Amino acid sequence: MNLIQLTILTNLAEGELSIKELSEYIGTPKKTIAKSLSMLENKGYVEKRALIGKDIIYSITDAGLEELYRNYLFIKKLLDDMEFTLCNRFDC
């Protein structure tokens, strides 16, 4: 799972979004978002919910929420470890 995919899951956890909306929120090209969504969909983490005009609307699945939570726990511990290490070195 890369940072773009985690960011997509985080945004979709707040509500259904289109590729265009995700691209605008994340600041990443639509092509990159579409490729990441395809990977996430293949893993069962997101699903297509609707087609509005030419925009496909995506939502996060229960499996996607579980994966997001697993990554959250890992990243939270990593950040705590980074803070400990850096603050010991730089007196923060």
C-alpha positions as a Python dict, from the first residue, in 0.01 Angstrom:
ca = {
    (1, 'M'): (0, 0, 0),
    (2, 'N'): (153, 332, -104),
    (3, 'L'): (82, 684, 22),
    (4, 'I'): (-147, 772, -269),
    (5, 'Q'): (-359, 464, -200),
    (6, 'L'): (-372, 542, 172),
    (7, 'T'): (-470, 900, 95),
    (8, 'I'): (-746, 780, -137),
    (9, 'L'): (-880, 543, 129),
    (10, 'T'): (-866, 821, 389),
    (11, 'N'): (-1064, 1057, 165),
    (12, 'L'): (-1318, 788, 74),
    (13, 'A'): (-1366, 708, 443),
    (14, 'E'): (-1522, 1056, 469),
    (15, 'G'): (-1762, 996, 178),
    (16, 'E'): (-1808, 892, -183),
    (17, 'L'): (-1594, 1078, -439),
    (18, 'S'): (-1515, 1085, -809),
    (19, 'I'): (-1171, 1056, -967),
    (20, 'K'): (-1183, 1428, -1042),
    (21, 'E'): (-1263, 1515, -680),
    (22, 'L'): (-991, 1285, -546),
    (23, 'S'): (-743, 1436, -788),
    (24, 'E'): (-829, 1787, -670),
    (25, 'Y'): (-820, 1699, -299),
    (26, 'I'): (-496, 1503, -316),
    (27, 'G'): (-320, 1717, -577),
    (28, 'T'): (-234, 1418, -793),
    (29, 'P'): (-306, 1368, -1166),
    (30, 'K'): (-633, 1192, -1252),
    (31, 'K'): (-440, 919, -1436),
    (32, 'T'): (-250, 833, -1116),
    (33, 'I'): (-572, 834, -913),
    (34, 'A'): (-747, 610, -1168),
    (35, 'K'): (-459, 360, -1164),
    (36, 'S'): (-453, 353, -784),
    (37, 'L'): (-832, 313, -767),
    (38, 'S'): (-809, 20, -1006),
    (39, 'M'): (-555, -150, -779),
    (40, 'L'): (-766, -78, -472),
    (41, 'E'): (-1077, -209, -645),
    (42, 'N'): (-897, -532, -741),
    (43, 'K'): (-808, -583, -374),
    (44, 'G'): (-1169, -521, -271),
    (45, 'Y'): (-1091, -198, -82),
    (46, 'V'): (-1306, 35, -295),
    (47, 'E'): (-1608, -7, -518),
    (48, 'K'): (-1782, 188, -791),
    (49, 'R'): (-2109, 328, -659),
    (50, 'A'): (-2253, 539, -940),
    (51, 'L'): (-2193, 699, -1275),
    (52, 'I'): (-2281, 1068, -1290),
    (53, 'G'): (-2224, 1197, -1640),
    (54, 'K'): (-1873, 1078, -1718),
    (55, 'D'): (-1767, 1068, -1353),
    (56, 'I'): (-1748, 735, -1171),
    (57, 'I'): (-1821, 770, -802),
    (58, 'Y'): (-1622, 547, -566),
    (59, 'S'): (-1670, 443, -205),
    (60, 'I'): (-1460, 254, 47),
    (61, 'T'): (-1561, -100, 144),
    (62, 'D'): (-1550, -260, 488),
    (63, 'A'): (-1230, -436, 381),
    (64, 'G'): (-1089, -96, 279),
    (65, 'L'): (-1174, 52, 619),
    (66, 'E'): (-1003, -241, 791),
    (67, 'E'): (-693, -200, 573),
    (68, 'L'): (-690, 175, 643),
    (69, 'Y'): (-707, 107, 1017),
    (70, 'R'): (-423, -149, 1001),
    (71, 'N'): (-207, 107, 821),
    (72, 'Y'): (-309, 378, 1066),
    (73, 'L'): (-183, 169, 1358),
    (74, 'F'): (147, 104, 1178),
    (75, 'I'): (196, 469, 1079),
    (76, 'K'): (101, 593, 1428),
    (77, 'K'): (366, 369, 1585),
    (78, 'L'): (619, 474, 1321),
    (79, 'L'): (554, 843, 1393),
    (80, 'D'): (586, 785, 1768),
    (81, 'D'): (918, 607, 1708),
    (82, 'M'): (1037, 884, 1476),
    (83, 'E'): (945, 1151, 1731),
    (84, 'F'): (1131, 967, 2007),
    (85, 'T'): (1440, 918, 1793),
    (86, 'L'): (1450, 1269, 1649),
    (87, 'C'): (1369, 1445, 1975),
    (88, 'N'): (1648, 1257, 2151),
    (89, 'R'): (1885, 1379, 1885),
    (90, 'F'): (1755, 1734, 1837),
    (91, 'D'): (1615, 1813, 2185),
    (92, 'C'): (1260, 1884, 2075),
}
